[in-house]
Amino acid sequence: MLTNLFSIMFRPNVTLNRLLEQRKFGRSWGTTWFLIGLNVLVMFIFAIFLFRFIESHRAPEMYPPYELSTRVVLWGIFAVLLIGGTVQAILYFGLGRILFSWIVRLGLHISAGRNYPQDPYERADKGRLLAMVHPYTTWISHWPMLLLTLCSSLLFLMPGLMSLLEDAEFGTKVDRQAELQVTIVFLILILILIWNLVQFGMWIYMIIVRTIAIQKIYGIGAGQAFWGPFLIYFLLYCVGIVLYLVLVFVVEWLGGGPIDTGGVPDVNSHLSI
């Protein structure tokens, strides 16, 4: 399992051939649950760091008599992050297997034409192979997100540096604080830029590996293996964007705006004085 997750990053052809020859569907499900557990673990670490950060930087007025309510809110944030991360991982890796297989088969049914299997048993078998390679190909584009979440957890330790700086005894303390803040912000922006480049590169690499996998499973050309699923993904994204814009419009329309009184003063405001 770990060998395949590692080798598909550097030797995708060899790894895909090994996976398709072995056809170990149980191991594929084991890899899926491993990635779900890894995602939950990373989210748990992030929630712990966030919890400790909020707990250690509360204002003095948030202590008794508000101690109980504050802790309830903190534990609520912790629970939402952990439960939300678990549900997201299950949907992304578990339901993603089924969705990926369905999208590829629908796209190839449109683009591959005669090269698409006509036998229903053969179509079902190839659909299982698509689901089998899903966790390994998904890992290619997902590991930068896990690494970013871990690095983000460390950012909650930065205010400790600022507290040490405030305790220092030197005349230009304010200037040094400003310089340190600018430096930290600059480093964060550089890291975000690098991460976005890495994430985009891994996303493109995942598409290439998935195209190779579809070619091997269906024995078709690279053009058909790419454009068929890409068309379905593109249509789904367009539908999602349209639904989002419609939802925003409906919320804005239902929410309305401030009532225009036409310059007439509110009589009730005078009576309430």
N, C-alpha and C positions, 0 to 999 in steps of 0.2 A: 504493500500500500504506500508507504513512505517512499520507497524506491521509485514507484511510478510517478508520484507527485514531484519528485525531484528531477527524474530523468526527462519528463515531458517538457521541462523548461529548456533543456539543452539538446535532447535527441528525440524530437517529436515523432519522426518517422519510425524509428526503432521501437519506441514506446507504444505507439498506436498499433503497429504490427503485432507486438507481444500481447496487447490487450485483446485484439480481435481474434488472435489465434487461441488464447486461453479461454476466452468467453466466460469469465468468472463473474457472474452477475451478483453473487453474494458479496464478493470483495468490493464491487462497485458500491453497493449499498453501505458496506462498512466504511468505505472512504467518505461517502456522503455524511454519515453520522459522525465520523471523525471531524470533518470540516465544520459541521454544526456545533459540536462540542468545543472546538477550537475558537470559533466565533463567539460563543457564549463565554468562554474563559476570558478572552480579550475584553469583552464588554464588562465582565465582572471586575476585572482589574481597573478599567476606566472608571466604573461606578465607585469603587473603593477610593481611588485617588480624589475623585470629585467630592465624595462624602467627607473625607478627611479635610479637604481644602475648605469646604463651607463650614464645617464644624470648628475648625481652628481659627477662622477669620470672622466669626460672628461678632457683632457689636455688643458692648456690655449691656445695653438695654434689652437685648434679646434673651437674657437670662431671667430667672424667676421674676415675676410669675408666669413668663411665657416659655419656660423650659420645656414643658410637656408638648405644647402645640408645635414648637420649633422642631423638636425631635420627630414628631409625627410627619411633618413636612419633609424633613431630611430623609427619613426612611421611605416615604412615599416616592421621592425622586429616585432613590436607590432601586426600589421595586419596579418603577416604571422603566428605568434604563435596562434592568436585567430581564424583565419579562418582554419588553419590546425587542431587545436584542435577540432573545430566544425565538420569538415568533418570526422575526425578520429572517433569521438564519434558516428556520424550518421551511419557510416559504421560498426563500432564495435557492436553497440547495435541494430540498425535497420536492416541492411543487415545480421547481425549475426543470427537473429531469423530464417531467411529463410535458411541460410547456415547450421545452426545446425540441423534443421528439415530434410533437404535433406541428410546430412551426416548420421544421425542416421537411417533414413529409408533405405538408400542404404546399410549401413552396416548390418542392421537386415535382409534385403532381402537376403543377402549372408549367414549370420550365423544362423539365426533363422529357416530357412527352412519352414517346415509345420506350425510352430507356427506363422509365419508372416501372417497377414490378407490377404485374397484373394479378398475380396469385395473392390472395388475401393472407395466406400463411407466411409467404415470403415477405410481404409488407410488414406484417406484425413482428417477424423476427428481426428485420432491419431496424424497425422502430425500437426494439429492445436494445439493439447494439448502439443506437444513438443515445438512449438513456444511460447506457453503461459507460460511455466515454464522457458524459456530461460533467461529473465532478472533477475529473482530471483536467479538462479544458477550462472549466470555470475557475479553477485554482490559479491559472495563469494570470488572470486579470484581478483576482480578489486579494492576493497576498499584499499588494501595496496598501490597500485599505486597512488591513489588519496592522501593518507596520505603522501607518499614520495614526491609528487609534492608540497604539502603545506610546508613540512619541508624544501625542497630545496629552497623555496621562502625565508625562514628565513635566509638561508646562505648568502644572499646578504646583510644582516645587519652586518655581521662579520667584514668587513673592517672598520666599525665605531669603533670597539674595538681597532683595530690597530692604528687608528689615535689618540685615547685617550692615548694609550701607548707611542706614539711618543712625545706627549706633556708633558709626565711625567718628573719629575726632580729627577733622581736617577742615580748613577754612572754606574750601570750594566744594562743600558737600552738595549743595543744590545743583551746581553746574555738572558735577560728576553724576548725579542722579539722572539729570536730563540726558546726558551723553549715554548712560547705560540703557535708559529706556529707548532711545533712538536706535542703539545698537541691537537691542533685543528685538524690536519691531522689524528692523532690517533683516536680521537673521531669520525671523519667522517668515517674512515674505519670500526670502530666497529659498527656504525649505519648502514652502508651499509651491513655488514655481517649479522646483526640481521634482517634487512629488507629482505635480500635474503632468509634467513631461514623461515621467516614468509610468504613470497610470495610463496615459494615452498610448505610449509605446506598447505596454502589456496588453491593452485592449485590442490594438491592431494585430499583435502577435497571436492573441487568442482567436481572432477571426481567421487568420491564416491557418492555424492548427486545426480549427474546426472544419475549414474548407477541405483540408487534406483528409481528415477523418471521414467526411461525407463522400469524398472521391473513393476512398478505399472501401467503404461500406456498400456503395451503390455502383461502383465501377463506371463513373461518368467523368466528364471533363471538368476542369476547374471553373469554367464559366458558368456551367449549369449548377455546380455545387455551391457557387457563391451567390449568384443573382437570384436564384429561387428563394432561399431563406431570407436574403437581404430585402427582397420586395415585401415579404410578409412583415418583417420587423419594421420596415419603413412605414407601412400602412398602419401598424399598431401604434407606433409613436405619433403619427399624425392624428389618429383618433384620440389618443391620450391628450395631446396638446389641445385639440378642439374641445374635448370635454372639460379640461381645466379652465379654458377661457370662458366657456359657457357657465361653469360653476362660479367663477369670479364675477361675471356679469350679473348672475342671479343674486349673489350675495350683496353686491353693491346696490342692485335695484331694490331688494327687500330691505336693506339697511337704510336707504334713503339718505337725506342730508338735513342740515339745519333748516328749520322752517323760516321762510322769509316773511317778516311782518310788514314789509313795505315802508319802513321808517317810522311806523306808529309805535310809540312807547308802550311798554307793558304796564298796565294799570296795577296789576297785582304786585309788581315790584315796589310801587310806592306804598301800597297798603301794608306790605310786610315790614316796613321800616318802623 
